[in-house]
Every structure is written in C-alpha cells, then in structure tokens.
Amino acid sequence: MSLSSTNTRLNPTPEPGTSPGTSPGGTSPQAERTGSREITGTRESTATRLTANVGLPHVEATGTLIAPLEAGELPNVAAIRGLRLDQILLLTTTALVVVIVGLLAALSVASTQSQFEETARRSTERIQEQARELGRTVGQTLALTSVTNLRDNNYAFLEGVAGSIVSTNPNILRVQILDPEGLVMADSEPKAADAPAEAEAPENAPSGRAAEQRLVQAFYRNQAVYEIQEPIDYGSTSGKGLVVISYSLRALQEQLEVLERDKRATVRANTVRMLGLGLGFVVLAGVVAAFQSRRITRPLGVLTHKVMQLAAGDLGARTQSASGAGREVKTLGVVFNHMAERIKVLLDDVRAKAQLEREVSLARTVQETLLPGRDAVQVGPLRIAGLVVTADACGGDWWFRAVLDEQRVVIGIGDVTGHGLSTSLVATSATSGFASAMTLREPTEVNAQMLITALNVTLANVGRGEHQMSSSLAVIDVSNGLVDYAAGAHPSPLVFNKHSGQVASLPARGPLLGASVTSQFTSRQAQLRPGDIIVWYTDGITEARDGTGRMYGTQRLAAAVQTHAHLSAEALRDALLADARAYSAGQPQRDDITVVVAEYSPA
C-alpha cells in the first residue's frame, strides 16, 4: 500500500446529527453495557477498557432442574377399578371348565339319542320285514288253498281257515279275502261271515285297493297295524282277488317304549354323572387356578410396589427374582432392575450436565464480559465493529479493541484450535493475560511484535502446549493511517478501498501461538488510504460449506465486501455474516465465526 500522511487528531469526531458524546445509534460509546469506558485523548486503564460486553447475539441461559417427585404427583392406584388378575384367572378357568363339561354332556346326550334312535330304526325294520315275510307266507298259503274254494263259493271253509290263522298267531289281528271287485268273501271277524258284502277297510286304510303286493300302516280298532296285501289268482275273468292281513304293531310299540324309557334313564344318568364330574372339575380347576394365579400375581404385586417406590423418587428400589412365576415375570423383574439402574445413571448424568451447563453459562458470561460489545465504536476517523458467533455455547474465537493513547488503537483477533468450553477458557485466559501484559508497558513501547510475542508467551503458559491459537494484531495510528501489524498462522485481513475498488490484504507470517514460549514473530507496516475498509476474520466463515460440501472461500468473502462496501462498518459486518449464513443454509455451523470491520474515513 502507498504511504501518505495525515494530521487528523485521535479525538473521536462526532457524526452529523449527534452530540459530541453520542454514537450514531443514540448510545454513548463512552458507556457500554458492562462497564464504563471513555475514549478520550487521555490515557485510560487497559484493564478497564477490555471489560466491554461480548458482541454475540443474546442467548437465553439454559439449565436443567431436577426435583424429586412429590407424593401427590403419584398416580392414585386405589382409584383404578376392575377385576384383579387372580380373579380374572379364576373366572376364566371356571368358565372354560363349564363350557368343556357342557360340550361333553351335550355330546354324550346326542350320542345316546343317536344310539337309541338307531336301535329303534333297526327294530322297526326288523318288525316290518317279519310282517312282510309272514304276510307273504300266509297270503301264498291262502292263495293256494282258496283257489278251489273261491271257485266253488265255499266261503265257510275260507272263514275257518282265516279264523284259525288269527287264533294261532297273536300278532295277526284279522284276515280278509276279497274278490276282484273288492267284496269280502271271507273274514276272520264273525260278523263279516253272514254274507258277502263290501270289504270293511280298517281305519285310515287306503281306499281303492289294487291287486298287488304292498305293506301300509293303518289302524284297526284304534290299534296301529301293518296291512299286508297279497294277490290271489283263482281264474276269475274279473281279475285277481286279494288277501288282506292286519298285522299288530303292539310288540313294536312296546319295544319302542322300552327303548324310550331306557334312553331317558341313560340320558338322566349321564347328565347326573356329567354334572358331578363338572362340579368336581370346576372345584379342582378353581383350586389350581387360585394357586397358580397367586404364584403369578404375588411377584407382580411386589413389582408394582417397587415401581411406585421408584416413581416416588426412591432410586434404590429393586425387586428380587420371583420363583415359579414364569419366565415373563422373571424377565420383567430383571428389566425393571436394569431400568431403575439406568434411570439412576441418567439422573446422575443430568445432574452433571446441569452443573456443566451452569459452568458453561458462567464461562460464557465471563467471555462476554471480556469481549467488546456489538455496537460500533468511532475513534477519530476510524470506525470499528466486530462480532463473534460461536458454534457452541462457548467458543474459541475472540477479538478486542483498545485505545493506547491519543493517536493509536489496538485491534486483535484470535482463534483457539477447536471449540467448546475448554477452548473458550483458554481464549479467555489468554486474552486476560494479554490485557494485563499491555498495562505493564508504556503506550509508546507497545507495538504489534511485542503484543503478539506477549500473547504467545501467555498462551503457552496457560495451554501448556495442548492448545494453540492463530491470531492477527494491528496497531493503527488514526492520525496518519499508519498500520503496524503482525500475525501467527492467521488468515490475512482483506483491505478494500471504496473509492478505487481495489482489493488487497495485510499478509504476515508467523507460527501458531502457544506452541512454544520461544516462538519468534515479526511485524510489518502499511499505510491506510481514505476509504479503506479492513476486514479481519477467522476461518470459520471461509470454511462454511453449502449442501454440496463446497466452502465459502476467500473470493466470495471479498466479493461480499465489494458488494456491501457502501454500508457502515456494523452494517457491513452483519451483511458478511448474513451472506455466510445464506450460503450454508440448512447446514450446521461447524466452527466459530468472527468478523471485525474497521473503516478509515479521514475528513
């Protein structure tokens, strides 16, 4: 950069429309949020100047509150209605036994009835067959013996034969011999023997007899009979005659009645026997179900009691192994003990986390106290604004600004490797030690090489070689724009001139700070021109990535500076941060981001 001189004094110059002691935002830069600091032509205490608020967005303090459960918060188990498990087991077992016994009884009754019905059917078929055989034999005998007598009209002989058949066979109630016209020619009944007449058909007998073999059921003298018809061919031109035998069904009915009585007695005996067995089974099943349900429900009751103890806050509640309760109940007890142990461990972790959160909150408060505020500060023609955006609750990035004397101001930025509580503590300790070191020297002896060397020694002693830090420092003479700067493994700040549109940098070489107390650093000088904007930053902004993994990069940062160079220092700072957030939208912030903007605008 070209060198030029200026006679601008260090005294802060108020902007138009503001009082000499008021910043453009209406807030006096001499009174910031966490401490009072005057930027005047007289020297002030460096330690006091470094107690401004941190420039981070406001974040609500978080903490975990662990309170034991009160008795009133426990569920009211006594209000739960319904059957107990042992009652359910007893009722279901009894119902099952009753259903099974009832089904067996119904099956027994159905089987008994089926057997008796089969016996009755076979008896009926046997009686029918016997009647058919008897009727066929008698009919054929009468047919053979009646042919000659029918031709000779010897009805008396036929009636004698019919009567002898009825008298010798008690199952045959009546025998009739009919001619082809249906007239009775002989009848075992005495009243029908006087003269041939129309045949008297038994009650419910079918009318219009046909000369063919058949067996039908009818009634004779209010008694059920089988009518057996057998045709007689005695040479009549009118056709065949007919022998009608009324066979009694009394024997069959008596047999069926005996079978019915036997069936009822058997069904009744089976029913009584099944009821007795059922009652015995119900009692036995009730005893077994009560015993088994007791073995199951007792461990469950103990486990429920232990659960209530655990819910009440007794983290030492444990249950013993239940013998005879089944594998599931044993498994439930083992799982409960494991769960109780895990809850105890988790609560211990939550307590530890809550304590850690309180410590992190305290560390953040200390860090915010040591970092400058979010508001911009005007020091003569130089306007400074910076901000740290941490990836975690506490970060390893830092920056500071301090007035050395009436003409010079110090601006520094740093990035401790890693992020989190440990890095924030290292950064805070290093910054505090560095601020204390500044007070040990006269302002005229302070330069960039001395500052970065002192910062390296402080960090090496605090971090003991386990933490390193990149840093960039600059001492700016606001009266003439001369910049004395040094760096240790930190990205070079960008310099953009609003009038010419040129982009440059302030390159400086040096090792990481904190690696060794003997590390050597050198400083360089540059000259600011009116309209120059210096942007210090940490690699958190240039290494921000989009959805495809591409980094934000230095070129995009320079382009964003060019685009928003017309804005004020604080507005430009916010625009750069917003551009980086938009670039990595949807992606988590991987590292702390710090941006410091200084605009040199002499009158």
Secondary structure, 3 states (H helix, E strand, C coil): CCCCCCCCCCCCCCCCCCCCCCCCCCCCCCEECCEECCCCCCCCCHHHHCCCCCCCCCCCCCCCCCCCCCHHHCCCHHHCCCCCHHHHHHHHHHHHHHHHHHHHHHHHHHHHHHHHHHHHHHHHHHHHHHHHHHHHHHHHHHHHHHHHHHHCCCHHHHHHHHHHHHHHCCCEEEEEEECCCCEEEEECCHHHHCCCEECCCCECCCCCCCCCCEEEEEECCCCEEEEEEEEECCCCCCCCEEEEEEEECHHHHHHHHHHHHHHHHHHHHHHHHHHHHHHHHHHHHHHHHHHHHHHHHHHHHHHHHHHHHHHCCCCCCCCCCCCCCCHHHHHHHHHHHHHHHHHHHHHHHHHHHHHHHHHHHHHHHHHHHHCCCCCCEEECCEEEEEEEECCCCCCCEEEEEEECCCCEEEEEEEEECCCCHHHHHHHHHHHHHHHHHHHCCCHHHCCHHHHHHHHHHHHHHHHCCCCCEEEEEEEEECCCCEEEEEEECCCCCEEEECCCCCEEECCCCCCCECCCCCCCCCCEEEECCCCEEEEEECHHHHCCECCCCCECHHHHHHHHHHHCCCCCHHHHHHHHHHHHHHHCCCCCCCCCEEEEEEEECCC
